[in-house]
């Protein structure tokens, strides 16, 4: 298994646990924001230049906009 496969497995399990714990998708926003905040802290710890993280957030916005327009990821 590759590192990406391992990470995908962890994220799949996490998504299932969140949905099992809180079945209302609107409440998941809190956990997505929490995860992004924690990831930002990790990014700053590893590389104090916030440019890369900001670029990732901009890309995420583009992906979400595309999802809303097309209905697919």
Secondary structure as UniProt FT lines:
FT   HELIX           3..21
FT   HELIX           25..27
FT   HELIX           28..46
FT   HELIX           51..70
//
